[in-house]
């Protein structure tokens, strides 16, 4: 009798979530996993120094692999992203962080999606067929300092939103 098996892909996906979750918790924030994957795997909730929940959140998309592709003499990694995902991420006002987990070396690299594409000259999503590869500097290692940066990204977005005053009425 055959039974379902836990694949390597499932194992490293869980390891990638665990890797990120640890740093988020060490920084005093919380994280939740989405049960369905429609473009995001995790959501980070942040708290003030007085442990009060802050508005806004940080979306995280995890990609786990045993085969990291290093480029630029080992100074960066290259990773392909689906156009379908880019369409969602680039229209999201809150920060979207791509985290690529290197299961062989047990480390992860991050990329602030909206910032990356805003600074990418001549990028036009309409010209992307199915995939677009991003380049992530290896200095963008996930750790406590990167979680602190993600929180700053979120707070910066909120400041911009608050300046324009949002009114919720019909």
C-alpha positions as CSV (number, residue, x, y, z in Angstrom):
1,X,0.0,0.0,0.0
2,X,1.4,3.4,-1.0
3,X,1.0,6.4,1.1
4,X,1.5,10.1,0.5
5,X,5.1,11.3,0.8
6,X,6.6,14.5,2.1
7,X,8.6,15.8,-0.7
8,X,11.9,17.7,-0.5
9,X,10.0,20.7,-1.9
10,X,7.6,20.7,1.1
11,X,10.5,20.3,3.6
12,X,12.5,23.3,2.3
13,X,9.3,25.4,2.0
14,X,8.6,24.8,5.7
15,X,12.3,25.4,6.6
16,X,12.2,28.8,4.8
17,X,9.1,29.9,6.8
18,X,10.8,28.8,10.0
19,X,13.9,30.6,9.1
20,X,12.1,33.9,8.6
21,X,9.7,33.5,11.5
22,X,12.5,33.2,14.0
23,X,14.0,36.6,13.1
24,X,10.6,38.2,13.1
25,X,9.9,36.9,16.6
26,X,13.3,37.9,17.9
27,X,12.5,41.5,16.8
28,X,9.3,41.5,18.8
29,X,6.8,41.2,15.9
30,X,4.5,38.4,14.9
31,X,4.0,36.4,11.7
32,X,1.2,34.4,10.2
33,X,1.2,31.9,7.3
34,X,-1.4,32.1,4.6
35,X,-3.2,28.7,4.2
36,X,-3.6,29.3,0.4
37,X,-0.9,30.7,-1.8
38,X,-2.3,33.5,-4.0
39,X,0.9,35.4,-4.2
40,X,1.9,35.7,-0.5
41,X,3.1,33.2,2.0
42,X,3.5,35.2,5.2
43,X,2.2,38.4,6.7
44,X,4.2,40.3,9.3
45,X,2.4,42.3,12.0
46,X,4.6,44.9,13.7
47,X,4.5,46.5,17.2
48,X,5.6,49.7,18.8
49,X,8.3,49.8,21.5
50,X,5.4,49.7,24.0
51,X,4.2,46.4,22.4
52,X,1.2,48.0,20.8
53,X,0.0,46.7,17.4
54,X,0.8,49.1,14.5
55,X,-1.3,49.7,11.5
56,X,-0.2,48.2,8.2
57,X,1.7,45.0,7.5
58,X,4.4,43.5,5.5
59,X,3.7,40.8,2.9
60,X,6.3,38.1,2.3
61,X,6.6,35.7,-0.6
62,X,9.0,32.8,0.1
63,X,10.9,30.8,-2.5
64,X,12.9,27.9,-1.3
65,X,15.5,26.1,-3.4
66,X,18.4,23.7,-3.3
67,X,19.8,25.4,-6.5
68,X,20.6,29.0,-5.9
69,X,21.9,30.7,-9.1
70,X,24.8,33.0,-8.2
71,X,25.7,35.8,-10.6
72,X,28.1,38.8,-10.8
73,X,31.0,36.8,-9.4
74,X,29.0,35.5,-6.5
75,X,27.9,39.0,-5.4
76,X,24.2,38.4,-6.2
77,X,21.6,35.7,-7.0
78,X,19.2,35.6,-9.8
79,X,15.7,34.3,-9.4
80,X,12.8,34.1,-11.9
81,X,9.4,35.5,-10.9
82,X,6.1,34.9,-12.6
83,X,4.3,37.8,-14.3
84,X,1.1,36.8,-12.5
85,X,2.9,37.4,-9.1
86,X,4.5,40.7,-10.3
87,X,1.1,42.0,-11.3
88,X,-0.2,41.5,-7.7
89,X,2.9,42.6,-5.9
90,X,3.5,45.8,-7.9
91,X,-0.1,47.0,-7.3
92,X,0.2,46.4,-3.5
93,X,0.7,49.6,-1.5
94,X,2.2,47.9,1.5
95,X,5.8,46.5,1.2
96,X,6.2,43.1,-0.5
97,X,9.4,41.3,0.4
98,X,10.6,38.4,-1.7
99,X,12.7,36.0,0.4
100,X,14.7,33.3,-1.4
101,X,15.8,30.6,0.9
102,X,19.0,28.7,0.1
103,X,18.3,25.3,1.7
104,X,21.8,23.9,1.1
105,X,23.5,26.8,2.9
106,X,20.6,27.5,5.3
107,X,20.5,31.2,4.6
108,X,18.1,33.5,2.9
109,X,18.2,36.7,0.8
110,X,15.6,39.4,0.5
111,X,14.4,41.9,-2.0
112,X,11.9,44.8,-1.5
113,X,9.8,44.2,-4.6
114,X,8.3,47.6,-5.2
115,X,11.5,49.5,-4.6
116,X,13.4,47.1,-6.9
117,X,11.1,47.7,-9.8
118,X,10.7,51.4,-9.2
119,X,14.4,51.7,-9.6
120,X,14.7,49.4,-12.6
121,X,15.1,51.6,-15.7
122,X,12.9,50.9,-18.6
123,X,10.9,48.2,-16.9
124,X,7.4,47.7,-18.4
125,X,5.3,44.9,-16.9
126,X,3.3,44.8,-20.2
127,X,6.5,43.6,-22.0
128,X,7.1,40.7,-19.6
129,X,5.9,37.4,-21.2
130,X,5.7,34.8,-18.4
131,X,8.7,35.4,-16.2
132,X,11.1,38.1,-15.2
133,X,14.3,37.4,-13.3
134,X,15.4,39.6,-10.4
135,X,18.9,40.1,-9.1
136,X,19.3,40.1,-5.3
137,X,22.6,41.2,-3.8
138,X,24.0,38.6,-1.4
139,X,24.5,41.4,1.1
140,X,20.7,41.3,1.5
141,X,20.9,38.4,3.9
142,X,17.8,37.8,6.1
143,X,18.5,38.4,9.8
144,X,17.3,40.7,12.6
145,X,18.7,43.8,10.9
146,X,16.7,43.1,7.7
147,X,13.5,42.7,9.7
148,X,14.2,46.1,11.2
149,X,14.5,47.5,7.6
150,X,11.2,45.9,6.6
151,X,9.5,47.6,9.5
152,X,11.0,51.0,8.3
153,X,9.8,50.3,4.8
154,X,6.3,49.8,6.1
155,X,6.3,52.9,8.4
156,X,7.6,55.0,5.5
157,X,4.6,53.8,3.3
158,X,2.2,54.6,6.1
159,X,3.6,58.1,6.4
160,X,3.0,58.7,2.8
161,X,-0.6,57.3,3.0
162,X,-1.4,59.5,6.0
163,X,-0.1,62.7,4.3
164,X,-2.8,62.3,1.6
165,X,-5.6,61.6,4.1
166,X,-7.8,58.6,3.3
167,X,-11.5,59.0,3.8
168,X,-13.7,55.9,4.1
169,X,-17.2,56.9,3.1
170,X,-19.4,56.3,0.1
